[in-house]
Amino acid sequence: MIGIDIVNIERIKKFSERFGNKALEKFLSQNEISLAKNINTVAGFYAAKEAISKALGLGISQNCGFFDIQIHKETNGAPYFTLSKKLIEEFGITDTSLSITHDGEYAIAVAVIESKKKRIKPLSH
């Protein structure tokens, strides 16, 4: 399962400037806030959570909230994520991968999730 998201960094910056840390606490844990050294990283984390939720086919919703997804960094700075136990069990998650990039005004994230369970979508006519 693959998900992708793009976010305008300026939009996240304005949101953060207007509401301060309260804004960040709407979608980031304290650990994630401490990892985010600048607004580009914050925007990248937002895009990552959206991409991950899309890979699951849920989007950010009642079934998959921002805090069901946790973004982390390897010692070399590479991002990775963990999911809540509820999502891991529901989808039979076996492996995950995450890439976040920034270019100019945008942060972009791509998430790949491997699962033991297959999603079957009905054909629409």
C-alpha positions in Angstrom: 0.0 0.0 0.0 1.4 3.4 -1.0 0.4 6.9 0.2 1.7 10.3 -0.9 1.0 13.8 0.4 2.3 17.3 -0.3 1.9 20.3 2.0 2.6 24.0 1.5 5.2 24.9 4.2 4.0 28.4 4.5 0.5 27.1 5.5 2.0 25.1 8.3 4.2 28.1 9.3 1.2 30.5 9.5 -0.8 27.9 11.5 2.2 27.5 13.9 2.8 31.2 14.2 -0.9 31.9 15.0 -1.4 29.2 17.6 2.2 28.4 18.8 2.9 25.0 20.2 -0.8 24.3 20.7 -1.0 24.1 16.9 1.8 21.5 16.7 0.2 19.5 19.6 -2.9 19.0 17.4 -0.9 16.6 15.2 2.5 15.9 16.8 3.5 14.2 20.0 6.0 15.9 22.3 8.8 13.6 21.0 8.0 14.5 17.4 8.0 18.2 18.3 11.4 17.8 19.9 12.7 16.1 16.7 11.3 18.9 14.4 14.1 21.5 14.5 12.4 23.8 12.0 9.2 24.5 10.1 10.3 22.4 7.1 10.5 19.4 9.3 7.2 20.1 10.9 5.6 20.3 7.5 7.3 17.1 6.5 6.0 15.3 9.5 2.4 16.6 8.7 2.7 15.4 5.1 4.1 12.0 6.4 1.2 11.4 8.7 -1.3 12.2 5.9 0.6 9.9 3.4 0.7 7.1 5.9 -3.0 7.4 6.6 -3.7 7.4 2.9 -1.5 4.3 2.4 -3.8 2.6 4.9 -6.8 3.7 2.9 -8.3 5.6 5.8 -7.0 9.1 5.7 -6.9 11.0 9.0 -10.2 10.0 10.5 -11.9 8.4 13.5 -10.2 5.1 12.5 -6.7 6.6 12.1 -5.9 9.7 14.1 -2.7 11.7 14.0 -1.5 10.0 17.3 -2.0 6.5 15.9 1.1 7.4 13.8 4.4 8.3 15.3 7.3 9.7 13.3 10.9 8.9 14.5 14.4 9.5 13.1 17.2 7.0 12.8 20.6 8.1 14.1 21.5 9.2 10.6 18.4 11.4 10.4 16.4 9.1 8.1 12.7 9.2 9.1 10.6 6.1 9.9 7.3 5.6 11.6 5.4 3.3 14.0 1.7 2.7 14.2 -0.7 2.0 17.0 -1.2 -1.6 18.0 -4.8 -1.3 16.8 -3.7 -0.4 13.3 -0.9 -3.0 13.2 -3.3 -5.8 14.2 -6.2 -4.6 12.0 -4.0 -4.4 8.8 -1.5 -7.2 9.7 1.4 -4.7 9.1 4.7 -6.5 8.4 6.9 -3.7 7.1 6.9 0.1 6.5 9.0 2.7 4.7 8.9 6.5 4.7 10.6 9.2 2.6 10.2 12.9 3.3 11.6 15.7 1.1 11.4 19.5 0.9 11.7 21.6 -2.2 11.0 25.3 -2.2 7.6 26.0 -0.7 6.6 22.3 -0.3 7.2 19.3 1.9 6.4 15.9 0.3 6.1 12.5 1.9 5.7 9.0 0.5 4.8 6.0 2.7 4.9 2.3 1.8 3.2 -0.2 4.1 3.4 -4.0 3.6 0.6 -6.1 5.0 -0.4 -9.7 5.4 -4.0 -8.7 4.6 -5.0 -7.7 1.1 -7.3 -4.8 0.5 -9.9 -5.7 -2.1 -11.6 -2.8 -3.7 -14.8 -3.4 -5.7 -14.7 -2.3 -9.3 -16.8 0.8 -10.0 -18.7 1.1 -13.3 
